[in-house]
Amino acid sequence: MVLEGEVTFHGERDEVLARAGGSEAVLVPRNTMYWFENSGTGPLVMYRISAKLGGISEKDDRVYHNRD
């Protein structure tokens, strides 16, 4: 959910999956590889909500990347 600014989500091969601005949201399906960037001219303020299936304890297998 974007509160301020603009975000662009990219997929595995850097294709654009979605763009969102203030008061807009993006739903990323489970197990989708993605990264996002601030694509606006000002600060990006957003929050992320995630859920686990049926409360089952799962291993956190997220991969964090830094783009230089």
mmCIF file as Biopython writes it, N, C-alpha, C and O atoms, coordinates in Angstrom:
data_model
#
loop_
_atom_site.group_PDB
_atom_site.id
_atom_site.type_symbol
_atom_site.label_atom_id
_atom_site.label_alt_id
_atom_site.label_comp_id
_atom_site.label_asym_id
_atom_site.label_entity_id
_atom_site.label_seq_id
_atom_site.pdbx_PDB_ins_code
_atom_site.Cartn_x
_atom_site.Cartn_y
_atom_site.Cartn_z
_atom_site.occupancy
_atom_site.B_iso_or_equiv
_atom_site.auth_seq_id
_atom_site.auth_asym_id
_atom_site.pdbx_PDB_model_num
ATOM 1   N N  . MET A ? 1  ? 0.853  -1.173  0.000   1.0 0.0 1  A 1 
ATOM 2   C CA . MET A ? 1  ? 0.000  0.000   0.000   1.0 0.0 1  A 1 
ATOM 3   C C  . MET A ? 1  ? 0.891  1.226   0.000   1.0 0.0 1  A 1 
ATOM 4   O O  . MET A ? 1  ? 1.727  1.396   0.888   1.0 0.0 1  A 1 
ATOM 5   N N  . VAL A ? 2  ? 0.716  2.069   -0.983  1.0 0.0 2  A 1 
ATOM 6   C CA . VAL A ? 2  ? 1.506  3.296   -1.089  1.0 0.0 2  A 1 
ATOM 7   C C  . VAL A ? 2  ? 0.761  4.431   -0.396  1.0 0.0 2  A 1 
ATOM 8   O O  . VAL A ? 2  ? -0.395 4.716   -0.708  1.0 0.0 2  A 1 
ATOM 9   N N  . LEU A ? 3  ? 1.433  5.061   0.535   1.0 0.0 3  A 1 
ATOM 10  C CA . LEU A ? 3  ? 0.854  6.214   1.218   1.0 0.0 3  A 1 
ATOM 11  C C  . LEU A ? 3  ? 1.251  7.514   0.529   1.0 0.0 3  A 1 
ATOM 12  O O  . LEU A ? 3  ? 0.434  8.422   0.379   1.0 0.0 3  A 1 
ATOM 13  N N  . GLU A ? 4  ? 2.523  7.594   0.109   1.0 0.0 4  A 1 
ATOM 14  C CA . GLU A ? 4  ? 3.021  8.780   -0.592  1.0 0.0 4  A 1 
ATOM 15  C C  . GLU A ? 4  ? 4.040  8.345   -1.632  1.0 0.0 4  A 1 
ATOM 16  O O  . GLU A ? 4  ? 4.760  7.367   -1.431  1.0 0.0 4  A 1 
ATOM 17  N N  . GLY A ? 5  ? 4.103  9.067   -2.742  1.0 0.0 5  A 1 
ATOM 18  C CA . GLY A ? 5  ? 5.101  8.795   -3.762  1.0 0.0 5  A 1 
ATOM 19  C C  . GLY A ? 5  ? 4.615  7.811   -4.798  1.0 0.0 5  A 1 
ATOM 20  O O  . GLY A ? 5  ? 3.414  7.606   -4.974  1.0 0.0 5  A 1 
ATOM 21  N N  . GLU A ? 6  ? 5.575  7.199   -5.488  1.0 0.0 6  A 1 
ATOM 22  C CA . GLU A ? 6  ? 5.279  6.240   -6.553  1.0 0.0 6  A 1 
ATOM 23  C C  . GLU A ? 6  ? 6.279  5.097   -6.484  1.0 0.0 6  A 1 
ATOM 24  O O  . GLU A ? 6  ? 7.471  5.316   -6.265  1.0 0.0 6  A 1 
ATOM 25  N N  . VAL A ? 7  ? 5.793  3.884   -6.671  1.0 0.0 7  A 1 
ATOM 26  C CA . VAL A ? 7  ? 6.645  2.693   -6.632  1.0 0.0 7  A 1 
ATOM 27  C C  . VAL A ? 7  ? 6.453  1.896   -7.917  1.0 0.0 7  A 1 
ATOM 28  O O  . VAL A ? 7  ? 5.357  1.848   -8.476  1.0 0.0 7  A 1 
ATOM 29  N N  . THR A ? 8  ? 7.537  1.272   -8.374  1.0 0.0 8  A 1 
ATOM 30  C CA . THR A ? 8  ? 7.470  0.355   -9.508  1.0 0.0 8  A 1 
ATOM 31  C C  . THR A ? 8  ? 8.002  -0.996  -9.048  1.0 0.0 8  A 1 
ATOM 32  O O  . THR A ? 8  ? 9.088  -1.080  -8.474  1.0 0.0 8  A 1 
ATOM 33  N N  . PHE A ? 9  ? 7.232  -2.056  -9.302  1.0 0.0 9  A 1 
ATOM 34  C CA . PHE A ? 9  ? 7.635  -3.416  -8.964  1.0 0.0 9  A 1 
ATOM 35  C C  . PHE A ? 9  ? 8.137  -4.096  -10.229 1.0 0.0 9  A 1 
ATOM 36  O O  . PHE A ? 9  ? 7.510  -3.998  -11.284 1.0 0.0 9  A 1 
ATOM 37  N N  . HIS A ? 10 ? 9.271  -4.786  -10.121 1.0 0.0 10 A 1 
ATOM 38  C CA . HIS A ? 10 ? 9.897  -5.492  -11.232 1.0 0.0 10 A 1 
ATOM 39  C C  . HIS A ? 10 ? 9.941  -6.984  -10.918 1.0 0.0 10 A 1 
ATOM 40  O O  . HIS A ? 10 ? 10.049 -7.383  -9.758  1.0 0.0 10 A 1 
ATOM 41  N N  . GLY A ? 11 ? 9.855  -7.803  -11.967 1.0 0.0 11 A 1 
ATOM 42  C CA . GLY A ? 11 ? 9.903  -9.255  -11.816 1.0 0.0 11 A 1 
ATOM 43  C C  . GLY A ? 11 ? 11.299 -9.813  -12.008 1.0 0.0 11 A 1 
ATOM 44  O O  . GLY A ? 11 ? 12.282 -9.073  -12.041 1.0 0.0 11 A 1 
ATOM 45  N N  . GLU A ? 12 ? 11.370 -11.130 -12.133 1.0 0.0 12 A 1 
ATOM 46  C CA . GLU A ? 12 ? 12.643 -11.858 -12.234 1.0 0.0 12 A 1 
ATOM 47  C C  . GLU A ? 12 ? 13.566 -11.336 -13.329 1.0 0.0 12 A 1 
ATOM 48  O O  . GLU A ? 12 ? 14.772 -11.217 -13.111 1.0 0.0 12 A 1 
ATOM 49  N N  . ARG A ? 13 ? 13.036 -11.033 -14.466 1.0 0.0 13 A 1 
ATOM 50  C CA . ARG A ? 13 ? 13.861 -10.559 -15.594 1.0 0.0 13 A 1 
ATOM 51  C C  . ARG A ? 13 ? 13.753 -9.042  -15.747 1.0 0.0 13 A 1 
ATOM 52  O O  . ARG A ? 13 ? 13.887 -8.502  -16.845 1.0 0.0 13 A 1 
ATOM 53  N N  . ASP A ? 14 ? 13.510 -8.373  -14.630 1.0 0.0 14 A 1 
ATOM 54  C CA . ASP A ? 14 ? 13.388 -6.913  -14.558 1.0 0.0 14 A 1 
ATOM 55  C C  . ASP A ? 14 ? 12.205 -6.346  -15.331 1.0 0.0 14 A 1 
ATOM 56  O O  . ASP A ? 14 ? 12.151 -5.138  -15.563 1.0 0.0 14 A 1 
ATOM 57  N N  . GLU A ? 15 ? 11.247 -7.196  -15.739 1.0 0.0 15 A 1 
ATOM 58  C CA . GLU A ? 15 ? 10.054 -6.678  -16.393 1.0 0.0 15 A 1 
ATOM 59  C C  . GLU A ? 15 ? 9.209  -5.929  -15.366 1.0 0.0 15 A 1 
ATOM 60  O O  . GLU A ? 15 ? 9.209  -6.277  -14.185 1.0 0.0 15 A 1 
ATOM 61  N N  . VAL A ? 16 ? 8.495  -4.910  -15.811 1.0 0.0 16 A 1 
ATOM 62  C CA . VAL A ? 16 ? 7.636  -4.144  -14.912 1.0 0.0 16 A 1 
ATOM 63  C C  . VAL A ? 16 ? 6.383  -4.951  -14.622 1.0 0.0 16 A 1 
ATOM 64  O O  . VAL A ? 16 ? 5.637  -5.302  -15.537 1.0 0.0 16 A 1 
ATOM 65  N N  . LEU A ? 17 ? 6.154  -5.245  -13.347 1.0 0.0 17 A 1 
ATOM 66  C CA . LEU A ? 17 ? 4.958  -5.980  -12.929 1.0 0.0 17 A 1 
ATOM 67  C C  . LEU A ? 17 ? 3.817  -5.026  -12.614 1.0 0.0 17 A 1 
ATOM 68  O O  . LEU A ? 17 ? 2.664  -5.299  -12.947 1.0 0.0 17 A 1 
ATOM 69  N N  . ALA A ? 18 ? 4.140  -3.895  -11.965 1.0 0.0 18 A 1 
ATOM 70  C CA . ALA A ? 18 ? 3.092  -2.948  -11.572 1.0 0.0 18 A 1 
ATOM 71  C C  . ALA A ? 18 ? 3.713  -1.625  -11.154 1.0 0.0 18 A 1 
ATOM 72  O O  . ALA A ? 18 ? 4.870  -1.562  -10.737 1.0 0.0 18 A 1 
ATOM 73  N N  . ARG A ? 19 ? 2.914  -0.570  -11.276 1.0 0.0 19 A 1 
ATOM 74  C CA . ARG A ? 19 ? 3.260  0.745   -10.747 1.0 0.0 19 A 1 
ATOM 75  C C  . ARG A ? 19 ? 2.100  1.181   -9.861  1.0 0.0 19 A 1 
ATOM 76  O O  . ARG A ? 19 ? 0.942  0.878   -10.150 1.0 0.0 19 A 1 
ATOM 77  N N  . ALA A ? 20 ? 2.409  1.885   -8.793  1.0 0.0 20 A 1 
ATOM 78  C CA . ALA A ? 20 ? 1.353  2.361   -7.908  1.0 0.0 20 A 1 
ATOM 79  C C  . ALA A ? 20 ? 1.749  3.711   -7.334  1.0 0.0 20 A 1 
ATOM 80  O O  . ALA A ? 20 ? 2.923  3.984   -7.085  1.0 0.0 20 A 1 
ATOM 81  N N  . GLY A ? 21 ? 0.741  4.546   -7.132  1.0 0.0 21 A 1 
ATOM 82  C CA . GLY A ? 21 ? 0.932  5.856   -6.523  1.0 0.0 21 A 1 
ATOM 83  C C  . GLY A ? 21 ? 0.179  5.927   -5.207  1.0 0.0 21 A 1 
ATOM 84  O O  . GLY A ? 21 ? -0.310 4.916   -4.704  1.0 0.0 21 A 1 
ATOM 85  N N  . GLY A ? 22 ? 0.089  7.123   -4.656  1.0 0.0 22 A 1 
ATOM 86  C CA . GLY A ? 22 ? -0.584 7.327   -3.373  1.0 0.0 22 A 1 
ATOM 87  C C  . GLY A ? 22 ? -1.979 6.735   -3.330  1.0 0.0 22 A 1 
ATOM 88  O O  . GLY A ? 22 ? -2.751 6.886   -4.277  1.0 0.0 22 A 1 
ATOM 89  N N  . SER A ? 23 ? -2.303 6.067   -2.243  1.0 0.0 23 A 1 
ATOM 90  C CA . SER A ? 23 ? -3.597 5.415   -2.003  1.0 0.0 23 A 1 
ATOM 91  C C  . SER A ? 23 ? -3.864 4.245   -2.945  1.0 0.0 23 A 1 
ATOM 92  O O  . SER A ? 23 ? -5.013 3.833   -3.105  1.0 0.0 23 A 1 
ATOM 93  N N  . GLU A ? 24 ? -2.813 3.701   -3.571  1.0 0.0 24 A 1 
ATOM 94  C CA . GLU A ? 24 ? -2.972 2.516   -4.417  1.0 0.0 24 A 1 
ATOM 95  C C  . GLU A ? 24 ? -2.192 1.355   -3.797  1.0 0.0 24 A 1 
ATOM 96  O O  . GLU A ? 24 ? -1.267 1.560   -3.011  1.0 0.0 24 A 1 
ATOM 97  N N  . ALA A ? 25 ? -2.579 0.146   -4.162  1.0 0.0 25 A 1 
ATOM 98  C CA . ALA A ? 25 ? -1.938 -1.048  -3.608  1.0 0.0 25 A 1 
ATOM 99  C C  . ALA A ? 25 ? -1.554 -1.999  -4.735  1.0 0.0 25 A 1 
ATOM 100 O O  . ALA A ? 25 ? -2.115 -1.951  -5.830  1.0 0.0 25 A 1 
ATOM 101 N N  . VAL A ? 26 ? -0.591 -2.859  -4.444  1.0 0.0 26 A 1 
ATOM 102 C CA . VAL A ? 26 ? -0.145 -3.884  -5.382  1.0 0.0 26 A 1 
ATOM 103 C C  . VAL A ? 26 ? -0.231 -5.223  -4.667  1.0 0.0 26 A 1 
ATOM 104 O O  . VAL A ? 26 ? 0.227  -5.344  -3.531  1.0 0.0 26 A 1 
ATOM 105 N N  . LEU A ? 27 ? -0.804 -6.223  -5.305  1.0 0.0 27 A 1 
ATOM 106 C CA . LEU A ? 27 ? -0.855 -7.577  -4.772  1.0 0.0 27 A 1 
ATOM 107 C C  . LEU A ? 27 ? 0.160  -8.412  -5.541  1.0 0.0 27 A 1 
ATOM 108 O O  . LEU A ? 27 ? 0.065  -8.561  -6.759  1.0 0.0 27 A 1 
ATOM 109 N N  . VAL A ? 28 ? 1.130  -8.953  -4.814  1.0 0.0 28 A 1 
ATOM 110 C CA . VAL A ? 28 ? 2.152  -9.806  -5.424  1.0 0.0 28 A 1 
ATOM 111 C C  . VAL A ? 28 ? 1.837  -11.248 -5.018  1.0 0.0 28 A 1 
ATOM 112 O O  . VAL A ? 28 ? 1.849  -11.561 -3.828  1.0 0.0 28 A 1 
ATOM 113 N N  . PRO A ? 29 ? 1.557  -12.128 -5.978  1.0 0.0 29 A 1 
ATOM 114 C CA . PRO A ? 29 ? 1.235  -13.508 -5.637  1.0 0.0 29 A 1 
ATOM 115 C C  . PRO A ? 29 ? 2.371  -14.217 -4.898  1.0 0.0 29 A 1 
ATOM 116 O O  . PRO A ? 29 ? 3.546  -13.910 -5.101  1.0 0.0 29 A 1 
ATOM 117 N N  . ARG A ? 30 ? 2.013  -15.141 -4.063  1.0 0.0 30 A 1 
ATOM 118 C CA . ARG A ? 30 ? 2.966  -15.942 -3.290  1.0 0.0 30 A 1 
ATOM 119 C C  . ARG A ? 30 ? 3.997  -16.576 -4.227  1.0 0.0 30 A 1 
ATOM 120 O O  . ARG A ? 30 ? 3.668  -17.001 -5.334  1.0 0.0 30 A 1 
ATOM 121 N N  . ASN A ? 31 ? 5.230  -16.632 -3.769  1.0 0.0 31 A 1 
ATOM 122 C CA . ASN A ? 31 ? 6.366  -17.236 -4.480  1.0 0.0 31 A 1 
ATOM 123 C C  . ASN A ? 31 ? 6.766  -16.490 -5.755  1.0 0.0 31 A 1 
ATOM 124 O O  . ASN A ? 31 ? 7.473  -17.050 -6.593  1.0 0.0 31 A 1 
ATOM 125 N N  . THR A ? 32 ? 6.337  -15.257 -5.914  1.0 0.0 32 A 1 
ATOM 126 C CA . THR A ? 32 ? 6.753  -14.438 -7.051  1.0 0.0 32 A 1 
ATOM 127 C C  . THR A ? 32 ? 8.050  -13.725 -6.684  1.0 0.0 32 A 1 
ATOM 128 O O  . THR A ? 32 ? 8.129  -13.059 -5.651  1.0 0.0 32 A 1 
ATOM 129 N N  . MET A ? 33 ? 9.052  -13.865 -7.524  1.0 0.0 33 A 1 
ATOM 130 C CA . MET A ? 33 ? 10.301 -13.137 -7.322  1.0 0.0 33 A 1 
ATOM 131 C C  . MET A ? 33 ? 10.081 -11.707 -7.800  1.0 0.0 33 A 1 
ATOM 132 O O  . MET A ? 33 ? 9.604  -11.494 -8.915  1.0 0.0 33 A 1 
ATOM 133 N N  . TYR A ? 34 ? 10.424 -10.721 -6.965  1.0 0.0 34 A 1 
ATOM 134 C CA . TYR A ? 34 ? 10.241 -9.336  -7.354  1.0 0.0 34 A 1 
ATOM 135 C C  . TYR A ? 34 ? 11.202 -8.441  -6.591  1.0 0.0 34 A 1 
ATOM 136 O O  . TYR A ? 34 ? 11.786 -8.839  -5.583  1.0 0.0 34 A 1 
ATOM 137 N N  . TRP A ? 35 ? 11.352 -7.229  -7.095  1.0 0.0 35 A 1 
ATOM 138 C CA . TRP A ? 35 ? 12.030 -6.160  -6.374  1.0 0.0 35 A 1 
ATOM 139 C C  . TRP A ? 35 ? 11.281 -4.887  -6.717  1.0 0.0 35 A 1 
ATOM 140 O O  . TRP A ? 35 ? 10.563 -4.828  -7.715  1.0 0.0 35 A 1 
ATOM 141 N N  . PHE A ? 36 ? 11.451 -3.867  -5.884  1.0 0.0 36 A 1 
ATOM 142 C CA . PHE A ? 36 ? 10.741 -2.620  -6.160  1.0 0.0 36 A 1 
ATOM 143 C C  . PHE A ? 36 ? 11.658 -1.428  -5.968  1.0 0.0 36 A 1 
ATOM 144 O O  . PHE A ? 36 ? 12.677 -1.501  -5.282  1.0 0.0 36 A 1 
ATOM 145 N N  . GLU A ? 37 ? 11.262 -0.322  -6.597  1.0 0.0 37 A 1 
ATOM 146 C CA . GLU A ? 37 ? 12.053 0.899   -6.493  1.0 0.0 37 A 1 
ATOM 147 C C  . GLU A ? 37 ? 11.142 2.116   -6.383  1.0 0.0 37 A 1 
ATOM 148 O O  . GLU A ? 37 ? 9.996  2.102   -6.833  1.0 0.0 37 A 1 
ATOM 149 N N  . ASN A ? 38 ? 11.676 3.153   -5.781  1.0 0.0 38 A 1 
ATOM 150 C CA . ASN A ? 38 ? 11.006 4.439   -5.744  1.0 0.0 38 A 1 
ATOM 151 C C  . ASN A ? 38 ? 11.121 5.031   -7.143  1.0 0.0 38 A 1 
ATOM 152 O O  . ASN A ? 38 ? 12.216 5.409   -7.562  1.0 0.0 38 A 1 
ATOM 153 N N  . SER A ? 39 ? 10.026 5.118   -7.863  1.0 0.0 39 A 1 
ATOM 154 C CA . SER A ? 39 ? 10.054 5.621   -9.229  1.0 0.0 39 A 1 
ATOM 155 C C  . SER A ? 39 ? 9.492  7.032   -9.334  1.0 0.0 39 A 1 
ATOM 156 O O  . SER A ? 39 ? 9.274  7.540   -10.434 1.0 0.0 39 A 1 
ATOM 157 N N  . GLY A ? 40 ? 9.259  7.657   -8.198  1.0 0.0 40 A 1 
ATOM 158 C CA . GLY A ? 40 ? 8.762  9.030   -8.189  1.0 0.0 40 A 1 
ATOM 159 C C  . GLY A ? 40 ? 9.890  10.027  -7.993  1.0 0.0 40 A 1 
ATOM 160 O O  . GLY A ? 40 ? 11.064 9.661   -7.946  1.0 0.0 40 A 1 
ATOM 161 N N  . THR A ? 41 ? 9.517  11.276  -7.881  1.0 0.0 41 A 1 
ATOM 162 C CA . THR A ? 41 ? 10.510 12.333  -7.698  1.0 0.0 41 A 1 
ATOM 163 C C  . THR A ? 41 ? 10.712 12.705  -6.240  1.0 0.0 41 A 1 
ATOM 164 O O  . THR A ? 41 ? 11.663 13.414  -5.910  1.0 0.0 41 A 1 
ATOM 165 N N  . GLY A ? 42 ? 9.835  12.241  -5.366  1.0 0.0 42 A 1 
ATOM 166 C CA . GLY A ? 42 ? 9.942  12.537  -3.939  1.0 0.0 42 A 1 
ATOM 167 C C  . GLY A ? 42 ? 10.078 11.257  -3.136  1.0 0.0 42 A 1 
ATOM 168 O O  . GLY A ? 42 ? 10.262 10.176  -3.697  1.0 0.0 42 A 1 
ATOM 169 N N  . PRO A ? 43 ? 9.986  11.384  -1.814  1.0 0.0 43 A 1 
ATOM 170 C CA . PRO A ? 43 ? 10.084 10.201  -0.949  1.0 0.0 43 A 1 
ATOM 171 C C  . PRO A ? 43 ? 8.947  9.207   -1.205  1.0 0.0 43 A 1 
ATOM 172 O O  . PRO A ? 43 ? 7.836  9.585   -1.577  1.0 0.0 43 A 1 
ATOM 173 N N  . LEU A ? 44 ? 9.261  7.931   -0.995  1.0 0.0 44 A 1 
ATOM 174 C CA . LEU A ? 44 ? 8.265  6.859   -1.095  1.0 0.0 44 A 1 
ATOM 175 C C  . LEU A ? 44 ? 7.929  6.407   0.318   1.0 0.0 44 A 1 
ATOM 176 O O  . LEU A ? 44 ? 8.816  6.057   1.096   1.0 0.0 44 A 1 
ATOM 177 N N  . VAL A ? 45 ? 6.641  6.418   0.643   1.0 0.0 45 A 1 
ATOM 178 C CA . VAL A ? 45 ? 6.172  5.924   1.932   1.0 0.0 45 A 1 
ATOM 179 C C  . VAL A ? 45 ? 5.153  4.842   1.635   1.0 0.0 45 A 1 
ATOM 180 O O  . VAL A ? 45 ? 4.120  5.107   1.020   1.0 0.0 45 A 1 
ATOM 181 N N  . MET A ? 46 ? 5.443  3.613   2.074   1.0 0.0 46 A 1 
ATOM 182 C CA . MET A ? 46 ? 4.532  2.500   1.809   1.0 0.0 46 A 1 
ATOM 183 C C  . MET A ? 46 ? 4.613  1.498   2.955   1.0 0.0 46 A 1 
ATOM 184 O O  . MET A ? 46 ? 5.541  1.543   3.762   1.0 0.0 46 A 1 
ATOM 185 N N  . TYR A ? 47 ? 3.662  0.617   3.022   1.0 0.0 47 A 1 
ATOM 186 C CA . TYR A ? 47 ? 3.752  -0.493  3.972   1.0 0.0 47 A 1 
ATOM 187 C C  . TYR A ? 47 ? 3.410  -1.790  3.264   1.0 0.0 47 A 1 
ATOM 188 O O  . TYR A ? 47 ? 2.729  -1.817  2.239   1.0 0.0 47 A 1 
ATOM 189 N N  . ARG A ? 48 ? 3.919  -2.878  3.865   1.0 0.0 48 A 1 
ATOM 190 C CA . ARG A ? 48 ? 3.780  -4.217  3.281   1.0 0.0 48 A 1 
ATOM 191 C C  . ARG A ? 48 ? 3.075  -5.123  4.276   1.0 0.0 48 A 1 
ATOM 192 O O  . ARG A ? 48 ? 3.383  -5.111  5.468   1.0 0.0 48 A 1 
ATOM 193 N N  . ILE A ? 49 ? 2.145  -5.892  3.791   1.0 0.0 49 A 1 
ATOM 194 C CA . ILE A ? 49 ? 1.430  -6.865  4.612   1.0 0.0 49 A 1 
ATOM 195 C C  . ILE A ? 49 ? 1.661  -8.233  3.996   1.0 0.0 49 A 1 
ATOM 196 O O  . ILE A ? 49 ? 1.527  -8.399  2.783   1.0 0.0 49 A 1 
ATOM 197 N N  . SER A ? 50 ? 2.007  -9.219  4.822   1.0 0.0 50 A 1 
ATOM 198 C CA . SER A ? 50 ? 2.167  -10.582 4.319   1.0 0.0 50 A 1 
ATOM 199 C C  . SER A ? 50 ? 1.476  -11.546 5.271   1.0 0.0 50 A 1 
ATOM 200 O O  . SER A ? 50 ? 1.208  -11.219 6.427   1.0 0.0 50 A 1 
ATOM 201 N N  . ALA A ? 51 ? 1.197  -12.728 4.767   1.0 0.0 51 A 1 
ATOM 202 C CA . ALA A ? 51 ? 0.513  -13.733 5.578   1.0 0.0 51 A 1 
ATOM 203 C C  . ALA A ? 51 ? 1.108  -15.102 5.296   1.0 0.0 51 A 1 
ATOM 204 O O  . ALA A ? 51 ? 1.631  -15.359 4.211   1.0 0.0 51 A 1 
ATOM 205 N N  . LYS A ? 52 ? 1.020  -15.970 6.284   1.0 0.0 52 A 1 
ATOM 206 C CA . LYS A ? 52 ? 1.437  -17.354 6.117   1.0 0.0 52 A 1 
ATOM 207 C C  . LYS A ? 52 ? 0.191  -18.222 5.992   1.0 0.0 52 A 1 
ATOM 208 O O  . LYS A ? 52 ? -0.862 -17.896 6.539   1.0 0.0 52 A 1 
ATOM 209 N N  . LEU A ? 53 ? 0.317  -19.307 5.282   1.0 0.0 53 A 1 
ATOM 210 C CA . LEU A ? 53 ? -0.813 -20.209 5.080   1.0 0.0 53 A 1 
ATOM 211 C C  . LEU A ? 53 ? -1.284 -20.812 6.390   1.0 0.0 53 A 1 
ATOM 212 O O  . LEU A ? 53 ? -0.512 -21.476 7.082   1.0 0.0 53 A 1 
ATOM 213 N N  . GLY A ? 54 ? -2.527 -20.589 6.733   1.0 0.0 54 A 1 
ATOM 214 C CA . GLY A ? 54 ? -3.156 -21.214 7.886   1.0 0.0 54 A 1 
ATOM 215 C C  . GLY A ? 54 ? -2.372 -21.148 9.187   1.0 0.0 54 A 1 
ATOM 216 O O  . GLY A ? 54 ? -2.555 -21.995 10.061  1.0 0.0 54 A 1 
ATOM 217 N N  . GLY A ? 55 ? -1.507 -20.162 9.327   1.0 0.0 55 A 1 
ATOM 218 C CA . GLY A ? 55 ? -0.731 -20.013 10.546  1.0 0.0 55 A 1 
ATOM 219 C C  . GLY A ? 55 ? 0.368  -21.055 10.707  1.0 0.0 55 A 1 
ATOM 220 O O  . GLY A ? 55 ? 0.975  -21.156 11.773  1.0 0.0 55 A 1 
ATOM 221 N N  . ILE A ? 56 ? 0.628  -21.834 9.651   1.0 0.0 56 A 1 
ATOM 222 C CA . ILE A ? 56 ? 1.664  -22.864 9.713   1.0 0.0 56 A 1 
ATOM 223 C C  . ILE A ? 56 ? 3.028  -22.190 9.784   1.0 0.0 56 A 1 
ATOM 224 O O  . ILE A ? 56 ? 3.315  -21.263 9.027   1.0 0.0 56 A 1 
ATOM 225 N N  . SER A ? 57 ? 3.846  -22.655 10.682  1.0 0.0 57 A 1 
ATOM 226 C CA . SER A ? 57 ? 5.194  -22.106 10.795  1.0 0.0 57 A 1 
ATOM 227 C C  . SER A ? 57 ? 5.998  -22.491 9.561   1.0 0.0 57 A 1 
ATOM 228 O O  . SER A ? 57 ? 6.172  -23.673 9.262   1.0 0.0 57 A 1 
ATOM 229 N N  . GLU A ? 58 ? 6.484  -21.480 8.852   1.0 0.0 58 A 1 
ATOM 230 C CA . GLU A ? 58 ? 7.250  -21.726 7.641   1.0 0.0 58 A 1 
ATOM 231 C C  . GLU A ? 58 ? 8.633  -21.100 7.758   1.0 0.0 58 A 1 
ATOM 232 O O  . GLU A ? 58 ? 8.828  -20.118 8.473   1.0 0.0 58 A 1 
ATOM 233 N N  . LYS A ? 59 ? 9.576  -21.679 7.050   1.0 0.0 59 A 1 
ATOM 234 C CA . LYS A ? 59 ? 10.915 -21.123 6.978   1.0 0.0 59 A 1 
ATOM 235 C C  . LYS A ? 59 ? 10.853 -19.816 6.190   1.0 0.0 59 A 1 
ATOM 236 O O  . LYS A ? 59 ? 10.170 -19.731 5.170   1.0 0.0 59 A 1 
ATOM 237 N N  . ASP A ? 60 ? 11.566 -18.804 6.669   1.0 0.0 60 A 1 
ATOM 238 C CA . ASP A ? 60 ? 11.646 -17.531 5.962   1.0 0.0 60 A 1 
ATOM 239 C C  . ASP A ? 60 ? 12.694 -17.671 4.873   1.0 0.0 60 A 1 
ATOM 240 O O  . ASP A ? 60 ? 13.891 -17.657 5.159   1.0 0.0 60 A 1 
ATOM 241 N N  . ASP A ? 61 ? 12.253 -17.807 3.615   1.0 0.0 61 A 1 
ATOM 242 C CA . ASP A ? 61 ? 13.191 -18.030 2.523   1.0 0.0 61 A 1 
ATOM 243 C C  . ASP A ? 61 ? 13.301 -16.816 1.603   1.0 0.0 61 A 1 
ATOM 244 O O  . ASP A ? 61 ? 13.625 -16.943 0.422   1.0 0.0 61 A 1 
ATOM 245 N N  . ARG A ? 62 ? 13.021 -15.619 2.173   1.0 0.0 62 A 1 
ATOM 246 C CA . ARG A ? 62 ? 13.162 -14.401 1.377   1.0 0.0 62 A 1 
ATOM 247 C C  . ARG A ? 62 ? 14.626 -14.175 1.021   1.0 0.0 62 A 1 
ATOM 248 O O  . ARG A ? 62 ? 15.530 -14.566 1.760   1.0 0.0 62 A 1 
ATOM 249 N N  . VAL A ? 63 ? 14.836 -13.550 -0.102  1.0 0.0 63 A 1 
ATOM 250 C CA . VAL A ? 63 ? 16.186 -13.208 -0.561  1.0 0.0 63 A 1 
ATOM 251 C C  . VAL A ? 63 ? 16.252 -11.693 -0.676  1.0 0.0 63 A 1 
ATOM 252 O O  . VAL A ? 63 ? 15.433 -11.082 -1.362  1.0 0.0 63 A 1 
ATOM 253 N N  . TYR A ? 64 ? 17.213 -11.097 -0.016  1.0 0.0 64 A 1 
ATOM 254 C CA . TYR A ? 64 ? 17.364 -9.643  -0.052  1.0 0.0 64 A 1 
ATOM 255 C C  . TYR A ? 64 ? 18.518 -9.284  -0.977  1.0 0.0 64 A 1 
ATOM 256 O O  . TYR A ? 64 ? 19.599 -9.865  -0.884  1.0 0.0 64 A 1 
ATOM 257 N N  . HIS A ? 65 ? 18.288 -8.330  -1.866  1.0 0.0 65 A 1 
ATOM 258 C CA . HIS A ? 65 ? 19.298 -7.908  -2.821  1.0 0.0 65 A 1 
ATOM 259 C C  . HIS A ? 65 ? 19.548 -6.417  -2.678  1.0 0.0 65 A 1 
ATOM 260 O O  . HIS A ? 65 ? 18.620 -5.650  -2.420  1.0 0.0 65 A 1 
ATOM 261 N N  . ASN A ? 66 ? 20.774 -6.013  -2.842  1.0 0.0 66 A 1 
ATOM 262 C CA . ASN A ? 66 ? 21.116 -4.603  -2.923  1.0 0.0 66 A 1 
ATOM 263 C C  . ASN A ? 66 ? 21.538 -4.324  -4.351  1.0 0.0 66 A 1 
ATOM 264 O O  . ASN A ? 66 ? 22.442 -4.972  -4.879  1.0 0.0 66 A 1 
ATOM 265 N N  . ARG A ? 67 ? 20.885 -3.362  -4.970  1.0 0.0 67 A 1 
ATOM 266 C CA . ARG A ? 67 ? 21.240 -3.001  -6.346  1.0 0.0 67 A 1 
ATOM 267 C C  . ARG A ? 67 ? 22.178 -1.805  -6.280  1.0 0.0 67 A 1 
ATOM 268 O O  . ARG A ? 67 ? 21.847 -0.781  -5.682  1.0 0.0 67 A 1 
ATOM 269 N N  . ASP A ? 68 ? 23.336 -1.935  -6.890  1.0 0.0 68 A 1 
ATOM 270 C CA . ASP A ? 68 ? 24.314 -0.842  -6.884  1.0 0.0 68 A 1 
ATOM 271 C C  . ASP A ? 68 ? 24.185 0.000   -8.120  1.0 0.0 68 A 1 
ATOM 272 O O  . ASP A ? 68 ? 24.927 0.968   -8.287  1.0 0.0 68 A 1 
#
